[in-house]
Amino acid sequence: MKINQFAVVDTPFETQLKELATIGFYDESVQVAHAKNATAVWRELLRIAFPEVQDGRVKFRDIAINTREDLAGYLNSGAPVTEEVFNAVALQLLGFVEDVDYTFDKVAEAVATINLPLYHKAGRWDADDVLTAWYQLLVTHTRNGLQFIDDLASRGYFMKNNVPLFFNGKAMATFDMSALIREVVYVETDVDTDGDGVRDLVRAEVIRPDTGVKVPTLFTASPYYQGLNNEANDALVHNVDVALLRKTPNTLTYEEIKYEAEQEALPEAHEIAGEVTETTESFTGTSHVDLNNYFLARGFAVVYSAGVGTRHSDGMQDTGSPEQVASMQAVVEWLAGDRLAFIDKHSGQTIKTNWSNGKVAMTGKSYLGTLATAVATTGVRGLETVISEAAISDWYQYYRDNGLVIAPGGFPGEDMDVLAELVYSRMLDSADWHRTKMQWHGFQHATAEHMDRATGDYNTYWDARNYLNNVPNIQADIVMVHGLNDWNVKPRQVFRLWQNLQKLPVVKKLYLHQGQHIYINNNRSLDFADQMNLWLSYKLYGVQNQAASQLPDVTWQANDQAETWETGHEWGTTTPTTLPLAAETATVQYEDWQIADDFATYKQDFNAWRQQMLQRENDKLDVNRVVFVQPAFEQDVVIDGEVTLQLRVKSSADVGLVSAMLVDYGEARRLAATPQPQGVLIDRGTGWQPTPLVEFQLAKPTTEKMISIGHINLQNRTAPWRVDDLVPDEFVDVALTLQPTRYRLPAGHQLGVIVYGTDFEMTVRGNQDIRYTIDVEQSQLIVPLQDNTQK
């Protein structure tokens, strides 16, 4: 086991004493003991460290010093306190298991192996040493995923006085979760998406501590929050078993399709009848985002809104649109004190956020993180920071790519209209649905036209939903989290955002993990929740904890070792190396056609198809692909950023597409992309919303691993908005940039690239009789290798 902690703040001794006093570990009894000796102060600290009992000394006999002596006997003997003795006890307090995690004859080795940030000093300790060591122990992670002080809090250590308390720069769980205030408001937006001439109202649900202290807010914009239309969604999924169509060549430029927001007069405002201080509507349930639950117990309010076109709100659902973003921006403005909200949709009674300190962070994964990113690009006042996980920065890159209709991994046939259908939760209230049904169907028809599945080209509709265009407006500091094995929201989404943010004077932090489309705040080997606590305590409460410099700029989970997280400052800045595709210079061919039985099998199980495609030797699929393999590397190399495949290729038809997978060939145990539950629940406060502790684990040995992937329409070689001509059997040059990565290729492994046509999971599947030819001599692989020594 290895734990990686980056949120432990170095703290001067005098400050340690003050902080220990604020949390009850430097009370009068400890101060008296401090004046005596090391053993006395250690005894007092230990006595306090068992909140389940009135006097912790009754627990001393359960703790061993070594294989012969328990803690009670050792303390009574007057023996000195040393690093070895203190850490032997510390390992037990932290929940580590003898003969599993440590042995008493190798305590120091266990502390080093587990990577615990415990105090180190040789020889006999004095009382100051014990207090410093205790401070360090409190911020050290237990075996079960919590700082020791948070573990104590979960066991009832803190009195729930509903007053913010900070230790080592992080907020403590001192708020009573049994007395949360739940309120519903309706925020007035500046948009009128249903065309009734009046500004749309959006429902926002507030969950906040019952306290007299003004608190900051975590706001999660979630179109899913008010319910889903799963049956309607499934009925609208598009058929992908269609042919790739010929497109009429053009010479379009970006300027011709660039989105320009129309300057329109604001719709009519709602009439105001008065102002009140209490709402008239509440709701049941709790926060559904684990990180939000964690912060609720630490003195942060949480707000959810599903935005326009959802249940109890006005308007139409338009995936990723400027209007959808504006409706979420309006909620931030209300929280910051800059906008009106009503207690219902009819009375005209307004309400202010008198409980708010005006500081807001937006959180969430996937669509939720996407809207957080989008709202940040408005530059809205009051939004101090965003924690966006697996977020989309450009909707075209989610449902399209390089002139092709491309499905997010695992969802063939999904598109902008399908997602809108899923979350247009106004369907769930019969009366509202009957009032809006005809308008909704017309709205969806227009969406289908604008998104243009027929061509897959980038157009004005998509440009309006490309938030990268608005990155220069960002004022908030940005935390980004993304999985390098996320083929749903693919890594390019965060890579492009990260690149664009480099030009701005905002703080940006990036976390790259080896998972798929997941949250990582309950991962055992990384203190992500602690880091976000440090960050939000700084950004929203103003705690001076050096969070901006304490947290690494880039944190990357190693792909070749378990429980290993590395840090740096950059991603994707490595100078690329050009590699020949193969030593041979002849042309090679592959076909994009399957016999009917195989086609039917693969479209039903695209995972089996991909697994077979990745195999280096597979006679059955050799006709449908070309596999190029580099010589084995003499030492480890790291692929840092985007790999580009430059091909000279021709199609036997006047249409064509190229797909490619980058592959690590070599037998090894690799990290599973799905973290495994560890059989433990992490408490988010004191008996509050426990969540499973998980960890990425090494899987059984495999001989190959897909690193990255990419697709391009051969008629969009110049740009996704421009259609090039394609003449049958005439070579063209194409540059296909694959999804960015950061991947360590071990010594002895080989880098492969598989070139093929139809991707059964992601592209259309026309089963067309097309033959492709590659001029190998005029083709190459451009790879950003941090060390390119090869055999």
N, C-alpha and C positions, 0 to 999 in steps of 0.2 A: 504494500500500500504506500502511495505517495500523495501528499497533499501540497498544493501550490497556493500560498497565500501572498497576495500583493497589496492587501489593504491594511497591513499593520504599520501604523505610523510611529516612527521613532520619536520618543517623548522624553524631555529632560526629567530628571528625578523629582525636582520640586513640583513640576506639573503632574507627574505620576501621583504624588501624594495627594494633591488637590482633587484629582479625578477619582482616586480611590476613596477619598472622603465623601465625595458626592454620591457614590453608589453604595456606601455603607461598609467598605472594607478598610477604612481608616477612621473608625469611630474612637471613642475615648478608651475602650479596652485595648484596642490595637495600638493606640498612641502610648499608653502606659507600658505595654509589652515592648514597643519599639525602643523605649528608653532602657530596657533591661538587656536583652540579648536576642540572638537570632532564633534560638529555639522557642523562646517565649512568644515572639511575634508570629512565628510559623504556626504555633499551637492555636493562637487566637484566630488567625486567618482560616485555618482548617475548621475551627469550631463553627465559624459563620457559614461555611461553604456547603452546608446540608440543610436547605430550606424546608425540607419535609419534616424535620424534627426540631424541638425546642433547643436542644443542645447537641451540636454536631459531634461532641466527644464520644457519644455512644456509638458512632460509626468507625472510630479509630481502629477497633480490633478487627474490622473487616478489610483493612488495608495493610498490605505487607510492605516491609522495607526490603526484605530479601527472602530467601527460602526458609529462614529460621526465625525471623523476628517480625512482629507486627508493629504498626505505627504507634499504638498506645504505649507499648513497652519501650520503644525507641525514644519517644518524647520524655518518658519518665526517667530514662537512664541519664539524661543530660548530655547525650552524645552530640557532637557537632553537626550542623547542617552543611552539607556539601552538595555539589552539583549532582553527583550520582544518586544520593539519597533523595534529594528533592525531585529529581526527574523520575525516579522509580515510582514515587507517589503520584507525580503528575500524570504519568501514563495511565495509571488506574483511574484517577479522577476524570481523565479524558475518555474513559471507556475502552481503552485498548486491552486486548486479551493476552494474558500470559500464554506462552508457548504457541501462540498464533501470530501475534504482532511483536512480541519481545520476549526476552528471557532476562532474569535478574543479573546474569553474568555479562550481558551485552546490552545494557540500557543505553549507553551512548551511541552504539551502532544503530539501535532501533530509532532513536530520536533523529539521527542523521538520515537514515533510510526513509522514514516517513516524512522527513523534511519539516519537522516542527520548529517554529521560531521561538524556542525556549531560551532562557537566559543561560549564558555560558561564562563561567569563571572557575578557574582551578583553585584548589585549596579550600580552606575553611571559610565559610561565609559569615559576614556580620549581618546585623539586622537590616541595614540598608539593602544589602544584596537580596535578602529574602523578600523584601517589599518589591524590589524591581523584578525579581523572578516571578512573584505572584501577579504583578501587573502583566507581564508577558504571558503568563499562563492563562489569564482571563481572556486574552485576545487570540489564543491558540485554538485551532479547530479540534473538536472531539472526533472520535471515530465515526460518529454519526452525523457529520456534516454541519455542525454549528460551532461558532465560537463558544468557549467554555462559559463566558458570561451570558450568552444567549441560551445555553443549555440550562444554566441556573435560573434564568428568567422563565423558561418553559416549565420549570419545577416550582414556580411561585416565589422566587427570590424578591422580586420588586413589588412594592406596594403600588397598586393601580390608582395613582393620584391624578391621572390625566394631565400631567405636566411634562413637557419635553425634557429629556435627560440624555446627555451625550457622554460617551466614553470612548477614548482613543479615536475621537473624531466621528463617531458613528452613533446614530439614534438608538436608544434602548427601548425595549418593549414595556412601557410603563402605562399603557392606556387600556382601559376596561372595554373589552370587546362585547360584553353583555349589555352595554348601554349605548350602542351606536345610534346616531340620528340618521334616519333615512327620509329624504325629501325628493319630491318631483317638481321640476320647473319646466317651463316652455320658453326657450330662448328665441328671441326674434332675430331672424337672419336678414341679409340684404338681397336674398334671391327669391324669385317667384317661379319655381320649376313646374308648378301645375297650372300656371297661366290664369289664375283667378284675379289678378290685379292687386293682390295683397301679399305682403312679405310672408314667406313660409315660417312657421314655428317648428322648432325641433325639440323633442322631449330630451331632457337630461335628468339622470338619476344620481343623486348625491348620497354618499355614505361618509359620515364624518364622526369623529370622536365628540363626546359631550364634554366640552371644555370651554373655559373662558379665554383661552389663549387663541390668538389668530393663527391658523394653520395653513400650510401650503397644500397644493392639490396635485395628485396624479390623475390625469385625464386620459382615458382610453376611448378612442373613436372606433366603435365596432358596429358596422352595419349588420352583423350577425346577432347583436345583443337582444333585439326584440322578437326573435323567432325566425324560423326558416321554412321555406316552401319546398321541401325535398321532392315531392311528387311532381310539382310543376317544373322544377329544375330538371329532373330526369327526363321529362317528356320533351324538353327543349334542346337537349344535347344534340349536337350536329353529327350527321353521318360523315365519317372520315374515309369511308371506302369509296372515294371518288377520285377521278383522274386529275393529275396535274395539268392545268389548262395553259394553252398558249396565250400570251399577253401581247397586245399591240405595242410595238416599240415606241418610245417617246424620248424627248430630251428635257424632261422636267428638271428644274433646279429647286433647291430647298426653299428659296425665297418665294416660289410660286405656291408652295403648300404650307408655308409657315403660318402658325396660328397667331392671330391678333385678336385680343379681347375687344369686344364691341363696347363702346362707351354708351351705356343706356341709363336713363333716369331711374332712380330707385323706385321700386314698387311702393304702393301706399302702405304707410305704417299702421299698426294696430292702435286703436283708441285706448288711451290711458284713463282709467277711472280713479286711480289712487295708488298708494303704496302701502304694503303690509310688511310685517317682520316675520311672519310664520306662514309656511305652506299649508295647504289643505289636503294634499295627497301624499301618500307614502307608498311603499312597496315592500315586498318580502324578499328574502334571499340575501346573499352576500356577494362580494366581489368574485368574479370568475377568472381573474388573472392572478396567478400565485404571487407574483412579485408585488402586486397591489395589496394583497392580503398581508404580506410581510410588512409593508409600510403603514398600513392601517393601525397595526398594533404599536407603531412607533411615532404616532402623532401626525400622520398625513391624512388628509381627506382623499377620497377616491370618487371620481365622477365618470359615468358612462353615458355615451350618447350614440345612437345608431344613425343619426343624421336624417337628411331629407329622404322621403320615399320609404319610410319604415313605419312600423306600427306606432300609432299615437302621435306621429309627426305629420306635417304637411308634405306635399310635393311628390315628385317622381324620382325613381331610382335610376341614376345615370352613373355607371361604374367609373370611378376615377375622375369624374368631370370637374372643371373649375367650380361649378355650383355645389357639388358634393363637398369639395374642400372648403368652400366658403362657409357652408353650414357648420362645419366643425371648427373653423376659425372663430365663428361667432360665439361658440361655447367658451373658448379661451378668453375672448374679450369680456364675456360676462364674468368669468372667474377673476379677471384682472380689474373689474370695476368699470369697464368701458362700454357696456352694452346692457340693454334691457332684457329681463326675463319676466314671464308672467307665472302666476301660481296655477293657472288653468288656461284653456284656450278661449274662454268666453267672457270672463268677468272684467277684464281690463286691469286687474290688480297686479302691480309689479312687485318684485322683491329683489333686494341687493344681497351680495355675498358679504354680509357684515362679519362673518366668521373667518373669511379668507385673508391671508396676508398679501394676496395679489400675485403670488409666484406660482407658476404652473410648469409641470413636466408632463410630456406625453409619452405613453408607454404602449407596448403591444407587439405582437408577432403577426407576420403575414399581412393581410388586409389592414389590420389594426396598426401595425408598424408603418405600413404604406401611407396611411392617412396622417400619421404623426410626421413622417418625412414631408408629405405634401403641405401640411399646415406650416411647418417650419419654413418652407420656401415662400410663404407670404410675408415673412418678416414681422408677424404679429407681435405687438407689445404684450408682455406678461409671460410669454413662453420662454422660460429660462433654458430649458434643455429638452432633448428628445432621447429616449432609449428605444431605438427601432430594431426589431429582431426579424430576420428573414423578410425584409421589406422590399417592395417594388419601388424603383425610382423612375421607371419608364414602362408604361403599360404595353407598348408595342413589343418590348423585349420579353414580355410575359406570354402573350398569345401569338406573337409573330416573330420572325427573325429573317433578315436578309431576303425579303420578298416571298417568304413562305408562311403559311399558316402552321404554327408550331404549338402543340399542346404543352401545358405544364406537365411535368412528369407524373404519370398515374391518372391523368384526366383527359384522355382523347375525346375530342368533340366539345370540350368546354370552351366558352368564349365570353366576351363582354356582356352579351345579352343573356346568356345562361346564368352568369353570376348575378346579374341584376334580378333575374327571375327568382333566384334563390332567396335574396334578401329583401324583396319587395313585400315586407311582412304586413302591409296594409291589407293583404289578402286574408289575413287571419281574423279580421273583424268583418263579419258578413256585411253589415250595413255599409261600412267604409269601402269594402270591395265592390259592392254593387254600384256605389256612387262613382267609382274611379275606373271600373273595369274597361270600358270602351276607350277612355283616354290612355290607359296603360297599354292596351294592345297596340294602339296607334304609335305610342312612344317607343315601344319595343320594335315595331316595324321600321321606324326611322333609325333606331340604333343598329339594326341588322344591315341597313344600307350603308350607314356611315363607316362601320367597322370593316366592311368589304372583305368577306371571306373568299370571294371569287378570285381576287388577285393576290391578297396578302401584302400589298404595298403599303408603305408608310404614307399617310396623308394628313390633312389638317386635323381630322378627328383624333388621330394618334398624337400629333404634335401638341394638342391641347392637354394631353394626358402624360406628357413627358416632363416630369418635375425637374429634370436636370436643366431645362431651359431657365428655371427660376432660382437655381442655387445661389446666384449672386445676391438675392434678397435675404438670405438666411442671416439672422442675428443670434440665434440660439446656438449653444454648444451641442454637439451631436455625439451620441454613443451609438455605434452600429454593431450588430451581432449577426453572424451569418454562418451557415453550414457549408463546408466545401463539398459535401455530398448531397446538397439540396438541389434536386433536379426539378422541384416544383417552382419555387422562386430561385432561379439560378444565380450563381455567384456574380455574374456580370452586373446584376442590379446593385449590389453593394460596392463593387469595384469601381464602377463609373461614378457613383456618388462620392466615394473616397477620393478619387482622382480630382473631381471638381472642387471638393472642399479644400484641397491643398492651396487654392488661390485665395482663400478667405481667412481673415484674422479671428477665427473662432477656434475653440478647443475641439478636437475631434479624437475619439478613441475607437479602436476597432478590435473586435474579438472574432477570430476565425476558428471554428471548431470542426470536428470530423463527422458531425452528425448530419441528419437530413433536415427536415422542416420542423424544428423543435425549439423549445425554450431550454436554456442551460442553467437557470438559477437554482436548480436542485441537484446539480452535479457535485459529487463528493470531492473530486480531486482539484476543483477550482473554487476559490472563495468569491464567486461572482456576486452573490447577494450582498456580501460584505463590501465589495467594491462599489456596488451601486448605492449602498447605504452611505459610504464615505462621500460619494459623488453628490447624492441628493441632499445630504446634510449640509454640504457646502453650497450647492446651487440654490436650494429652496429655504434653508434655515440660516444661511450665512455663517455657518461654523467654519472657522479658519483652520482647516485641517490639511492644507497643501494637496488637496485631491487632484488638482490639475497636473501637478508634477509627480505626485505619488503613483498614480495609476499609469501603467505602461501605455504608450501610444498604440502599439499593435501587440496583441496577445494571440499567439497561434498554437493550437493544439497539434503536437507532433503526430504524424500519421503512422509512424513505424514503432512507437513505444506507447505502452499504456501509461495513463496518469502523468503525462509529461506536457507541460505548457511552456512555451518559449516566448520571449518578448523582444521587441525591436521598435523601430521608428517608421519603417516604410513597408510598402507592399507594391510589387510590380514595377520597381525602378531598375531592375537588373538589365544590363545591356544584353540583347539577345545574340545567340549563336546560330549560325546557319549550318544545317546538316543536310547532306544528300538523302533523298528518300531511300535509295538503295544503291548498291554497287553496280547493279546491272543498268544498262542504258536503253534497253529495249522498251517498246510500248507494252502495256498490260491492259487487259480488258475484264469487265465484269458486267453482269446483266441484272436488270431490275425487274425480274419476273419470277413468280413461283407457280408451281403446279397447284391446281385448285385445292387439293387436300392440305398441302403445306401452308398455303395462304390462309385457309380457314383456321388451321391450328395456331399459327403465329398471331393472328389478329385476336384470337380468344385468350392467348397467354403471351403477351409481349415480354414478360419477364423471362420466360423460357427462351424466347427468341433471342433476347439480348445476351443471355448467358451463353448460348451457343455461338453467337456472333463473336463474343470476346475470346473464345477458345482459339489458341494459336493454330491448332490442327483440327479441322472440321470439314471433311470432304463434302458433306451435304450442302454446306453453305459457301464453299469456295467459289462457286460460279457467281455468287451474289456480292462478292467483296474482293478487295485486294488488301493483303496484310503486309505492311512494311515494318521491318524490325531493325533497330540500330544495334551495333555491336555492344557487348556488355561493358558497363562502366567499371573502371578500376577502383574507384572510391565513391563514397556517397556524393550525390549531387542533389541540389534543390532546384525545382522548377518554380520560378517566382514570377507569377503574372500570367500573361496571355501567350499561348502558343499559336502561331499562324502557319497554316498549311497553304503553300503556294503551288497551285496545280496548273499544268497545261492539259486540258481535258476536252474531249468532244463527245457529243451525244449523237446517237443514230436518229434522233427525232428533233423536231423544232422546239421541244421542251426538255427540261432536265433539272435535276437537283443533285446536290452532293451533300452527303452526310459523312461525318468522320468522328471516330472515337480515339482518344489518346489512352494508351494502355501501359501499365506496369507489368512486364512479364518476368516472372521469377517466383519460385515457391517461397512462401512466407506466411506466418500468422499475421493477419492484419486486423486493425480495429474494426469491430462491427459498427455500422453506421447508426444503429439504434442502441442507445444506452440501456443497460439492464437494471431493473429494480434490485436494491440491495437488502430488501426485507425489513426496512426501517422507515418510519414516517418522521419527517422533520416538522416540528411544531413551529408555526409562524408567529407565535406570541406565547400565551399561557393557555394551553388547551384550545388553540385557535387555528382552524383550517390547516391541519397537518397535510403534508404532501410527501409522496414517495421519494426517498433518496435514491439516485441512480448513478451509474458509472459506465463509461465506455470500456468494453473488455475485448481482449484479443480473441478472435474467432479461430476456428480450425484452419489449418494451412490450406491455402489456395495457390494456384499457379498464375493467376492473372487478376488485375484490378483496373477497372475503368477510372481514369484520372479526370478526363474532361470530354466534352462533346461539342459539336457544332453542326450547323446546317446552312445551306444557301441555295437559292434559286439561281440557276445559270442565266436567267434573264435579268438578274439584279446584281450584276457584277460590279457596277459603278457605285450604286447607292440604293437603299431600300425604296426610295421614291421614284427612281428612274428605271425604266424598262429598256433593257438592251435587246438587240436582235440575237437570235440563236439560229444558225444555219445547220441543218443536219450534216453530220460527219465533217464539221469544220472546227478545228481546234480553237479554243479560247483560253485566255489566262484568267485565273480566278484566285483571289486571296481569301481564304476562309479562316477567320480568327475564332478560335475555340474559347469556351468558357474559361475565365481566369482561375488560377489555382495557386496554392503553395503546397508543394508536395516533395517530400524527400524520397528519392529513388536510391535504394541501398546498393552498395557495391556488388557487382556480379549480376545485377538485374539488367534487363534490356527495355528500352523505350520503344513501344510500337505504336503505329497509327493504322487504323482500319478505315478504309475508304469504301463507301457503299452508297446506295440510293435511298430507298424507302426506309424510314425508321418506323417500325410498327407501333411504337408508343407515342411518337411525337409528330410525325408528318402525316399528310394525306396518304392513303394506301390504295392507289389506283390499279396496282398490279399490271402496269403497262409494260409492253414488250419493248424495252429500251436497252440498248447496249452502250456502255460507256468505255472510252479508251483514254488512258493516261500516258502522256509522254514523260517517262520517268526522268530522262536526262534534263528536261526543262522544268522539273518540279523539285521542290525542296521543303524542308521543315525548319521553321525559325523558332528557336526555343530559348527563353530567358534562363539560362543555367548559371547558377552561382559558382559552380565548378564544373568545367566541361572536359576533364581528363577522361579519355576513353581508351579501351584496348584497340 
